C-alpha cells in the first residue's frame, strides 16, 4: 500500500473538511422514486429526511415496521410543507426467500426507481451470528441480501434509465474505512467450499463484507451500468455515531466515540454518491467515494481485483438464484 493511500485514509478520519453536496445543492426531487435500505435509523434516516424535504417519494426499507413508522412520522412533522411521500417497505436482508416478496410489493406500487441506496448493514455482531439461511450474519446482511435486492430491482432501474438523463439513475453500496482491514484483494475464498472464507473474527469478517461491496459496485457498473446508463458506486460514509455500534465491546465503544462525527455527515456522503452531478459523470462512474462527498483512494489490491470481483459476483448469483 502506498503512502498516498495511508494519507488519504488519515484524511477520511481527521480534518475531513466540509460536505461538498448537501440539501442546499440538491435539486427538487418531485416525481422521483428513491429507496433507502435502513432508512429509519442512522445516516439512512438522515438521508430520508433530506430527500423528503426536497419532495421525493422515499421508500424507507427495513425489517422493523414500528421503527419505520416512528421515523416517518418524525420526518413528516419536521417538514410539513413537503410535497413528497414517505412509504415503508418491509425488507429483511438476512432472510433471502423473503426479498422477492418485498420487491414485488414495491413493483405493485411504483413504475420507476431512480436511486437505490444500499445503506443497511450490520457490524461486528456476536461471534457465531448467522442469517436465516446460515450464512455468516455480516456476509448475508451486508452483501448477499443487497445483491439479491438489487438484482430483482435492476430491470426497473434499467427501464427508468432508458427515459431519463444519463447518470441520473443510480445504485450505491455501503462500504467503510474498514476495507483497510480486509484480506488481500478484498475477499478470500475458502478452497474447499469455494465460498468467501469465514475468519471467525468479527472485525475481519466485517471488513471483508465492506470490501466485497466495493467489488459488487464495480462489477454492477461493468455488467449493467455502462450499457444501461446507470451509475454504480460504493462509499465510505465516514466515522459516524450509529446503531451499527450496538454490538461493540466497551473498549471498542470508547475508542469509536473519540473518532465519530454527527450522523448527518454520513448522509451527505451518500447524497453525493447518489445525486451529485460529479458522481454521475461518465469518467467518475464506479469510483470510490468518501466523507463527506469526494472521491477517495480504495486500497489498490481491492481496486485492481477484477477477477475477484467477478468471482464474488458469480458466488452471490449462485447462492441467490433459487430466490430470484
C-alpha positions as MATLAB code, in Angstrom:
seq = 'XXXXXXXXXXXXXXXXXXXXXXXXXXXXXXXXXXXXXXXXXXXXXXXXXXXXXXXXXXXXXXXXXXXXXXXXXXXXXXXXXXXXXXXXXXXXXXXXXXXXXXXXXXXXXXXXXXXXXXXXXXXXXXXXXXXXXXXXXXXXXXXXXXXXXXXXXXXXXXXXXXXXXXXXXXXXXXXXXXXXXXXXXXXXXXXXXXXXXXXXXXXXXXXXXXXXXXXXXXXXXXXXXXXXXXXXXXXXXXXXXXXXXXXXXXXXXXXXXXXXXXXXXXXXXXXXXXXXXXXXXXXXXXXXXXXXXXXXXXXXXXXXXXXXXXXXXXXXXXXXXXXX';
ca = [
       0.000    0.000    0.000;
       1.294    3.413   -0.959;
       1.914    6.491    1.138;
      -0.889    8.196   -0.815;
      -3.349    5.535    0.387;
      -2.397    5.956    4.044;
      -2.528    9.742    3.757;
      -5.945    9.582    2.137;
      -7.227    7.144    4.804;
      -5.975    9.528    7.517;
      -7.922   12.391    5.987;
     -11.050   10.226    5.857;
     -10.881   10.210    9.676;
      -9.389   13.582   10.602;
      -9.561   17.069    9.116;
     -12.271   15.808    6.786;
     -13.477   19.247    5.771;
     -16.989   20.333    4.896;
     -19.612   18.455    2.848;
     -19.469   19.278   -0.853;
     -23.085   18.412   -1.703;
     -25.929   18.972    0.777;
     -29.660   19.655    0.780;
     -28.785   23.182   -0.399;
     -27.338   21.832   -3.657;
     -29.847   19.002   -4.134;
     -32.407   19.794   -6.849;
     -36.117   19.258   -6.343;
     -36.930   15.527   -6.315;
     -40.587   15.770   -7.328;
     -41.624   12.729   -9.340;
     -38.524   10.707   -8.452;
     -38.752    7.407   -6.574;
     -35.971    6.509   -4.161;
     -35.253    3.539   -1.882;
     -33.072    3.799    1.215;
     -32.484    0.485    2.975;
     -32.127    1.023    6.701;
     -33.786    4.354    6.044;
     -35.242    4.724    9.523;
     -32.003    4.812   11.528;
     -28.555    6.387   11.414;
     -27.400    8.087    8.247;
     -30.160    6.275    6.319;
     -32.734    8.213    8.318;
     -30.845   11.458    7.741;
     -30.778   10.745    4.001;
     -34.535   10.037    4.037;
     -35.066   13.435    5.687;
     -33.062   15.239    3.021;
     -34.838   13.517    0.142;
     -38.323   14.023    1.606;
     -37.800   17.729    2.259;
     -36.939   18.013   -1.449;
     -40.292   16.408   -2.374;
     -39.028   12.947   -3.264;
     -41.009    9.719   -2.945;
     -38.873    7.880   -0.411;
     -39.238    4.204    0.440;
     -37.880    3.630    3.925;
     -36.882   -0.028    3.729;
     -36.042   -2.364    6.576;
     -37.212   -5.102    8.934;
     -38.954   -3.060   11.624;
     -42.289   -1.524   10.706;
     -42.500    0.019   14.171;
     -39.185    1.864   13.808;
     -40.013    2.892   10.249;
     -43.410    4.350   11.140;
     -41.886    6.266   14.053;
     -39.203    7.711   11.766;
     -41.721    8.522    9.040;
     -43.966   10.371   11.493;
     -40.988   12.311   12.837;
     -39.817   13.327    9.372;
     -43.297   14.343    8.213;
     -43.710   16.585   11.272;
     -40.282   18.137   10.691;
     -41.103   19.042    7.063;
     -44.847   19.759    6.892;
     -44.568   21.719    3.634;
     -43.050   18.814    1.674;
     -44.979   17.520   -1.335;
     -43.073   14.234   -1.180;
     -44.151   10.813    0.086;
     -42.661    8.540    2.715;
     -43.504    4.844    2.433;
     -42.446    1.827    4.460;
     -41.118   -1.180    2.557;
     -40.527   -4.292    4.619;
     -37.182   -5.845    3.643;
     -35.238   -8.393    5.668;
     -31.805   -8.662    4.067;
     -30.886  -11.549    6.372;
     -33.677  -13.780    5.051;
     -33.218  -14.342    1.322;
     -36.552  -16.049    0.455;
     -38.490  -13.007    1.700;
     -36.732  -10.458   -0.501;
     -38.573  -11.269   -3.724;
     -41.891  -10.600   -1.976;
     -40.579   -7.220   -0.817;
     -39.608   -6.313   -4.374;
     -42.975   -7.487   -5.713;
     -44.661   -5.258   -3.122;
     -42.618   -2.300   -4.341;
     -43.297   -3.070   -8.012;
     -47.021   -3.201   -7.309;
     -46.813    0.387   -6.062;
     -44.293    2.049   -8.378;
     -43.383    2.081  -12.074;
     -39.966    3.706  -11.736;
     -36.897    3.669   -9.484;
     -34.368    6.473   -9.720;
     -31.905    5.759   -6.914;
     -31.370    2.674   -4.779;
     -29.180    3.360   -1.746;
     -27.981    0.090   -0.228;
     -27.372    1.651    3.171;
     -28.465   -1.053    5.628;
     -25.989   -3.371    7.265;
     -24.741   -4.978   10.427;
     -21.353   -4.556   12.105;
     -19.464   -6.924   14.426;
     -22.432   -8.890   15.830;
     -21.791  -11.566   18.495;
     -19.444  -14.290   17.293;
     -21.294  -17.094   15.522;
     -24.256  -14.964   14.407;
     -25.852  -16.295   11.226;
     -28.689  -15.458    8.867;
     -31.891  -17.456    8.416;
     -30.082  -19.448    5.698;
     -26.992  -19.992    7.921;
     -24.620  -17.540    6.237;
     -22.289  -15.572    8.477;
     -24.557  -12.691    9.501;
     -22.434   -9.867    8.117;
     -21.843  -11.558    4.751;
     -25.544  -12.380    4.455;
     -26.892   -8.994    5.529;
     -24.257   -6.706    4.033;
     -23.661   -8.482    0.717;
     -25.973  -11.351   -0.269;
     -29.200   -9.606    0.742;
     -28.377   -6.309   -1.008;
     -27.125   -8.224   -4.051;
     -30.425  -10.089   -4.412;
     -32.496   -6.974   -3.680;
     -30.554   -5.035   -6.329;
     -30.736   -7.833   -8.907;
     -34.514   -8.048   -8.585;
     -34.823   -4.263   -8.972;
     -32.362   -3.967  -11.871;
     -34.978   -4.325  -14.667;
     -36.851   -1.338  -13.228;
     -33.627    0.651  -12.833;
     -32.846   -0.097  -16.489;
     -36.332    0.932  -17.588;
     -36.098    4.191  -15.641;
     -32.633    4.936  -17.016;
     -33.835    4.446  -20.603;
     -36.083    7.505  -20.420;
     -34.101    9.784  -18.079;
     -30.863   11.788  -18.324;
     -27.706    9.664  -18.421;
     -26.200    9.237  -14.983;
     -29.346   10.209  -13.080;
     -30.335    6.627  -12.207;
     -28.015    5.111   -9.647;
     -27.406    2.231   -7.277;
     -24.958    2.793   -4.435;
     -23.374    0.386   -1.969;
     -22.216    0.752    1.637;
     -18.515    0.210    2.162;
     -16.355    1.537    5.010;
     -12.890    2.629    6.015;
     -12.811   -0.913    7.434;
     -11.835   -2.047    3.927;
      -8.318   -1.234    5.135;
      -8.511   -4.400    7.234;
      -9.932   -6.643    4.513;
      -7.957   -9.653    3.250;
      -5.828   -9.355    0.113;
      -7.959   -8.464   -2.892;
     -10.893   -7.731   -0.599;
     -12.144  -11.312   -0.380;
     -10.625  -14.690    0.427;
     -12.295  -17.809   -0.932;
     -12.257  -20.983    1.099;
     -10.595  -23.515   -1.201;
     -12.825  -26.422   -0.212;
     -16.165  -24.613   -0.071;
     -15.408  -22.164   -2.908;
     -17.164  -19.531   -0.828;
     -15.896  -16.422    0.968;
     -13.947  -17.509    3.996;
     -15.445  -17.033    7.449;
     -12.499  -15.886    9.541;
     -14.312  -16.155   12.860;
     -13.020  -12.722   13.812;
     -15.870  -10.198   13.846;
     -13.766   -7.287   12.638;
     -12.068   -9.148    9.778;
     -15.361  -10.671    8.650;
     -16.917   -7.187    8.714;
     -14.026   -5.675    6.759;
     -14.334   -8.400    4.120;
     -18.028   -7.627    3.563;
     -17.328   -3.924    3.155;
     -14.594   -4.643    0.607;
     -16.957   -7.057   -1.137;
     -19.463   -4.244   -1.562;
     -16.851   -2.201   -3.411;
     -16.353   -5.232   -5.677;
     -20.117   -5.557   -6.239;
     -20.406   -1.851   -7.051;
     -17.711   -2.055   -9.706;
     -18.978   -5.320  -11.111;
     -22.514   -3.906  -11.392;
     -21.069   -0.926  -13.265;
     -19.220   -3.248  -15.630;
     -22.180   -5.580  -16.256;
     -25.111   -3.155  -16.319;
     -24.061    0.400  -15.682;
     -22.307    1.471  -18.845;
     -24.752   -0.322  -21.132;
     -27.886    0.915  -19.362;
     -26.597    4.328  -18.339;
     -26.836    3.504  -14.621;
     -24.241    4.773  -12.154;
     -22.993    2.269   -9.567;
     -20.575    3.296   -6.855;
     -19.620    2.459   -3.279;
     -18.860    4.781   -0.409;
     -17.278    5.044    2.987;
     -19.859    7.178    4.825;
     -17.287    8.269    7.409;
     -16.876    7.515   11.080;
     -20.350    8.174   12.456;
     -22.483    7.837   15.542;
     -24.727    4.935   14.532;
     -26.801    1.951   15.640;
     -24.119   -0.172   13.956;
     -22.083    0.263   17.136;
     -24.636   -1.554   19.298;
     -22.615   -4.782   19.246;
     -19.267   -3.222   20.174;
     -17.383   -4.107   23.327;
     -16.773   -1.406   25.952;
     -13.196   -0.832   24.752;
     -14.287   -0.671   21.096;
     -17.036    1.779   22.046;
     -14.667    4.104   23.932;
     -12.226    4.209   21.000;
     -15.024    4.728   18.479;
     -16.574    7.647   20.379;
     -13.298    9.532   20.104;
     -13.427    9.326   16.307;
     -17.071    9.671   15.293;
     -18.981   12.551   13.736;
     -22.691   13.512   13.675;
     -24.749   11.072   11.643;
     -25.999   13.619    9.120;
     -22.499   13.849    7.640;
     -22.762   10.234    6.509;
     -25.974   11.136    4.712;
     -24.061   13.830    2.831;
     -21.591   11.184    1.650;
     -24.478    9.037    0.407;
     -26.146   12.074   -1.143;
     -23.014   12.866   -3.124;
     -22.829    9.269   -4.364;
     -26.466    9.063   -5.388;
     -27.303   12.584   -6.522;
     -24.316   14.842   -7.205;
     -23.545   15.786  -10.823;
     -19.865   14.933  -10.215;
     -20.576   11.293   -9.334;
     -22.793   10.997  -12.406;
     -20.128   11.989  -14.927;
     -19.047    9.180  -17.220;
     -15.422    9.357  -16.096;
     -16.406    9.079  -12.429;
     -18.824    6.164  -12.564;
     -17.762    3.321  -10.330;
     -15.297    5.453   -8.376;
     -14.971    5.074   -4.615;
     -16.460    7.889   -2.528;
     -15.560    9.013    0.977;
     -16.572   11.577    3.577;
     -18.273   13.935    3.141;
     -18.641   13.644   -0.602;
     -15.364   13.347   -2.511;
     -13.528   10.694   -4.477;
     -11.047    8.795   -2.330;
      -8.477    6.040   -2.752;
      -9.573    2.422   -2.495;
      -6.824    0.011   -1.480;
      -5.030   -0.865   -4.719;
      -5.227   -4.640   -4.422;
      -9.002   -4.345   -3.956;
      -9.453   -1.775   -6.724;
      -7.463   -3.912   -9.160;
      -9.117   -7.221   -8.278;
     -11.313   -7.649  -11.350;
     -11.059  -11.420  -11.217;
     -12.100  -11.482   -7.560;
     -14.989   -9.112   -8.237;
     -16.328  -11.375  -10.992;
     -15.854  -14.475   -8.823;
     -17.626  -12.905   -5.859;
     -20.481  -11.711   -8.104;
     -20.862  -15.222   -9.507;
     -20.886  -16.685   -5.994;
     -23.637  -14.242   -4.980;
     -25.534  -15.154   -8.144;
     -25.265  -18.876   -7.395;
     -26.317  -18.512   -3.761;
     -29.362  -16.332   -4.552;
     -30.511  -17.949   -7.802;
     -33.242  -20.024   -6.164;
     -34.728  -16.889   -4.585;
     -34.985  -14.808   -7.779;
];
